[in-house]
Amino acid sequence: MSSTKARSAPLFTRQQLIALLLPLIAEQTLNVTIGLADTLMVSSVGEAAVSGVSLVDTFNTLLIQIMSALATGGAVVTSQYIGHREPKNARAAAAQILFILSSLSCLVAAIVVVGRHGILRGIFGSIDADVMHYAETYFLLSALSYPFIGLYNAGAALFRAQGNSKISMLSSLVMNVVNIGGNAILIFGFGMGVMGAALASLVSRMVACFAVLYLLQKPQCPLRVEGLQALRPDGALIRRILRIGIPAGIENGMFQIGKLSVSSLTSTLGTAAIAANAVVNSTTTFLNVPANAVGMAALTVVGQCLGAGEKEQAVDYSRRLLFLAYCGAWALNLTAFFFVNQYAVSLFHLSAEAQTMALEVMRWFNIVSLFIWPSSFTLPNILRASGDSRFTMSVSILSMWVFRVGFCYLWVLQFNGGLLSIWVGMYLDWLFRSICFTARFVRGKWLEQNVI
């Protein structure tokens, strides 16, 4: 037994892990920049504009998370086929994830274009007329970008499944350059405000989508889709993808629905609280970039290890990746706590009340994230890479409704809590998730799953 283990060469060298992780960190940083650039540049129009964009972005995040979850299902299946040395099945899985995401994103875009006003009223209830005006404008143009987001997510996930994260990084770079340049021209040059920000985001997502799909179709790409006929639905492969993608999609969807419920609750605290919450969401997302990138890398690394039957390597790489996620969380959150928070908030032209609320929440975020953010969000991606997505779904949904939603509504409506109390509910959610996921990982139940 020991001699067999000794002969098992590592599937990923240190150089390969670095080559996978660094572009993912850059890509995540660039992706976060789009939302921050919109919020920062739109803030010049006023708090109502920031609030309108923030409310729509909460819904946009819901859809993007669902599409990312489905892409995750495709990436896990594809990476395990790659690890198992089945290139034909890997290409077939790639085609099916493109079919699934293109169909879903076009359907949702059509629904939003037609019913955007009712959706906003149904989710957020009665909000100020100027906030609603900005939200509807931003929502319409956001909906037009959904098909491009869906196909981009599919293509980027497939490149990462191969261990090639440079492509999605470069696409994100182009997307951000177009978005920020478009914001500058349309908002400041033509005075288009929220519409300018939405148009810039739409065009940037189109460019990124076309770039990824073009590179995916190059002859040397191992996951190249051989013609439109390959996109014909394959029931067996779709079921394998959805077996991981649907629980992850339900998990992410419920998670974002919970956030929407909390956003609706936040809207009752006034425009200053909405604006402060938007700024905190935009700025703190940067602090999660390393741990998020590690979680995405885990889908490739752990997936290929398990596809090759190397369970011990899967455990070893998982521990290394989780350690890196914690290192990133500590470095960025401590830097923000001591040096960056005050300056970051000052960039958004908030009122004194909103600025005070934002700083209070950000400081608590920094402290709590040091201990439980990676185990709450990076670790479940390791479990999903093995196909253990039903467990992560069950824990996440229970935790979200009990702590993130239940606690927040109780504290705000019954005890007149403010914005910080809403975030405390989120921190309790993180803590419960961390305990459950860590126990699952240590006991090794996740290694008993079968994907292919």
N, C-alpha and C positions, 0 to 999 in steps of 0.2 A: 504493500500500500504506500509506504513512504517513498519507495523508489519511483512509483508512478507519479506521485505528486511532484517529486524533484524534477522529473522530465517535462512537466507541463510548463512550457515557456509562457511568460506573461503576454497576454493578448494586447496590452497597451504599454508602451514604454513611457518613461517620464516625458520625453520629448513629444510623443503623440498626445499625451494628456494636456500638455501646455499648448500645443498647436490647436487642440479642440477648445480649451477653456478660454484662452485669451480673445479669440474672435467672438466667442459668445458673450464675454463681459463687455466688449466693445459694442456688440449688437444690442445688448440690453440697455446700455447707456444711451445709445442712439435712439432706440425706440421710446424710452422715457422722455427724451428731449422733445419729441413731437408734442406730447401732451403739455409739457412744461412751457414750450415755446408758444403754444396757443394761449394758455392761461396767462403767461407773462405779457404777451403782446396785446391780448384782448383786454388786460387790466387797464390799459390806457383809455379804454372806452368808458370804464366805470364798473362799480361793484355789481350792478344789475347784469352786465354782459358776462362778467366772470361767473356769476351764479347760474345764468342760463346755460353757458358752455359746460359748467361743472355738472349740472343735472343731466344733460344729454350724455356727457361722457360716462356717467354711471351706467346708463343703459348700453352705450357702445361697448363698455368693458364687459358687460354681461354677454353680449353676442360674441365678442372677440374671445372671451374665455371659453365659451362653448365650442367655437371653431377650433381653438387651440387644443381643447381636450380631444376632439375628434382627430385632429392632426397627430396628437400624442398616441392615440390608439394605432394609427397607421404607422407611426415611427417605431413603436414597440414591436409590432408584428414584422415590419420590414427589417429592423435591426436584428431580430432573432433569426430571421431567414438568412441574413448575411452571415451571422455567426455560425449558422448551421450549414453554410456553403450551398445554399439553394438560390442562385441568382435569378432563375426564371420566376420562381414564386415571389422573390423580392420585387421584381419589376411589376408583376401582376398586382401585388399589394399596393405599390406606388400608384398605379393607374386607378385603383378603386378609391383611394383616399382623395384623389383629384376629383373623381366623379361625385363622391359624397359631399365634399365641401363646396363645389361649384353649385350643386343642386340646392343645398340648404341655404347658402348665402343669397342666391337669387330670389328664393322664395321669401326670405325674411325682408329683403330689400323692398320687394313689391308690397308687402304688408305694411311696412313702415311708411312708405311714400303715400299710400292711400289713407292710413289711419293715424298719422303722427300726432294730430291734435288730441284725439281721444286717448291715445297711449299716454301722452304727457299728463293729461288731466286725471286719468285713472291711476297713475303711479304717484304723482306729486300733489294732486288735489288742487286747492286754491292757492296760487302763488301770484305775486305782483304781476300786473299786466305787462310791464316792460321786460321782466324776467321771462315771461312766457313768449313774448315776441322774439327775443333773442334765441330762446331754446328751440322754437319751431323752425327758425331759419337754419340753425346749426344742425338740427335733426334731419331735415330734408336732404341736405348735401352729404351728411354723414351716411345716410341710407344708400345713396348712390355709390358709395365706396365699399359697401359690404362685399360684393362679389370679388373685388380686387383684393380685399383683406383675406377672404377665404382662400383664394388660390395662392396668394403669397404665403400664408401660413402653411398650406399643404406643401408647397415647393420647398420652403425653408426647412420644414421638419424632415423632408426626405433627404436633403443634403446633410443635415445633422445626423441622420440615421447612418449615413455612410462614413461619418467621422469627419466630414468636410463642413466646418462651420464658417469658413472664410467667405463663401458665397453669400450666405444670409447677412453676414456682417457688411460686406461691400454694398449689398442691396439696401441695407438700412442706412448706410452712409449717404448713398444717392438720394434716398427718400428724405432724409433729414435736410440735406442741402436744398433740395427742391422746396420742402415745406417751409423752412426758415426764410429762404429767399423770397418765396411767394408771400409769406406773412409780411415781410418787410415792404414789399412792393404794394400789395393789395390793401394792407391796413394803414400803413403810414404814407405810402405814395398816393393811393387813390381814395383813402378815407373810407374803405368798405367795411371796417369794423368786423363784426362776427361773421358776416358772409365772406369776407376776405380770408379769414382764418380757415373757414370750412372749405372754401375752394382750394386753398393751398394744400390742405390735408388730402383732399380728394385727388388732386393731380399727383401729389407725391406718392400716394398709395397705388395709383395706376402705373406709374413709372416702375416702382419696385416690383409689382406683380409681373409686368411684362419682362423685366430683366431676369427674374428667377425662372419663369417658364421658358424663356429662350435658352438659358444655360442648362436647364433640365433636359432639353431636347437635343443638346449637342451629342454627336455620335459617340464620344468617349465617356459619356455619363453612364455609370453602371445601372441607374434606375430610369433610363430613358424610356418614355412611353412610345411604343411602336404603333403609331397611327391612332385614329379616332376609334377604331374597332376595339382597341384595348380598354377603352373607357366603358364598354358595355358592362352592365351590372353582373357581377359574379357573386351569387348568393353565399357561397361557402366563405369566400374571403371577406365579404362585407360583414358576415356574422363574427368572424374572428376579430376584425377591426373594431366593430361596435361592442364586442364583449368587453373591451377595455375602454373604448371611446365613450360609450353611453354612460357607464357609471362615472367616468371622469367628467363627462359633460353634465350629467345630473348634479354631480358634486359642485362643479364650477358654477353651473346655472343657479342652483339653490344658494350657493355662497353669494353670488351677485344679486339674487333676488333679496336675500337678507340685507345686503348693502343698500339696495334700492329702498327697502322698507325703512332702514335707518336713515337714508337720505331724506325720505319723506318726513321722518321724525325731525331731522335736522332743519328742514325747511320751516318747521313751526317755531324755531328759535329765533328767526329773523334773518334779514339779508346779511348782517355782519357775521353771523354764525355760519351761513352757507358759504360766504366768501372765505372765511378763515379755514373752514373744512376743506374747501377746494385747494387752497394754497398748501395746507398740510399734506393732503393726498399727493399733490404734484411734487413737492420737494422731498418727502420721505421715501417716495418710490425709488429715488436714486440710491438710497441707503441699502435697498434690498437687491441691488444689481448683482453683486458677486454671488450671493446665495441663490438667486434666481438662475444665474448662468450655470452654477454648479448643478442645480436641479435638472436643467436641460441636458447637460453633459451626461448626467447619470442615465438618462433614457438610452443613450447610445452605448455607454460603457457597460452598464449592468445588463442591458438587453443583449448585447453581443456575447458577453460572458456566459449568460444563462442559455443562449441559443447554442453555444459551443459545449454546453454541459459542464462548465467550470464554475461550480457553486462557490468553492472556496475563494476563487479570484473575485467573484461577484461581491462577496462579503468584504474582502480586503479592500477592493477599490471603493466600495460604499463608505467604509470608515474613513478612508483618505479624503474622499470628496466632501463628506460631512465636516471633517476637520477644516478643510479649506473654506467651506461656507461660513463657519464660525469665525475664522480669522478675518474674512472680509467684513462680516457684520461688526466685529469689534473695532476694526480699523476705521470704518466709515462713521459709525455711530458715535464713537468717542470724539472723532474730529468734528462732527457736526455739533455735538453737545458743547464743546469748549470753544469752538472758533467760528462756526458757519451759520448757525441758526438765525442769529440776530440780523446778519447781513442778508441772508436769503429772504427773510420775511420783508425786509425793507424794499425789496425790488418790486413788490406787487401793488404799491400805492393803496394799501389798506387803510381804513379808518383806525384810530387809536384803539377802539374797542375790539375790532377784528384782529388787529396785530397782537394784542395782549392774549386773546384766546388762542391764536395760532402758536405763539411761542410756548405757552403752557403745555399744549398737547404735544408739540414737537419734542420737548425735553423729556416728557414721560415716555414717548415712543423710543427715544434713544436708549433709555435705561432698560426698558423691558426687552427690546430687540436683542440686546447683548446675550440674553440667556435662552430665549425660547423661539425666536423667529426661524432660525434654520431647522430646528427639529420639528417645527410646525409646518413648514412649507417646502424645504429642500428634501427632508427625509421621506415624505409621502411620494415624491417622484421616484425615489429609489424603489419603494414598494410597487409602484405602478409599472416600473420597468420589468418586473417579474410577472406582471399580470394580476397583481393583488389589488385591483382597483375597486372591487366591491367593498373591501374593508375600509379603504380610505374614504370612499363615498359615505358609508354609514356613519363613521366617526365624525366626518366633517359636517354632515347635515344635522346630526344630533347636537353637536357643539354649537353650530351657528344659530339654530333656533332657540336653544336654551340660553346661551350667553349673549351672543351678538345682537339678537333681536329681543328675546324675552327680558333679559336684564335691563337693556337700554330703555324699552318702553315702560317697564316698571319704574325705573329710576327717574326718567324724565317726566312721565305723566303723573306719577303718584308722589314723588319726592322733589319735583321741580328741579331736577338736575340740569346742568348746562352741557356744553359741547364736550368737556372732558369726561363726563359720565358716560357718554356714548362710546368714547374710545376705551374707557375702562372695560366696558362689556366686550370689546374686541380683544383686549389683552387677556381676559379670562378665557375667551375662545381659544386663543393661541396656547394657553397653558394646558387646557384639557386635551387639545389635539396633540401637543408634544408628549404628554404622558402616554397616551394610547399608542401613538406611532412608535415611540421608543420601545415600549413593551413588546410590540409586534416584531420589531426588528431584532431585538435581543433574543426572543424565543425562537426565531427562525421560521415561523409559519409562512412567511412570504416566499420562502425558497421552495415550497411545495406546490406552487401554481404551475399550470401548463398552458402555454400560449399556442405553440405550433405542434 
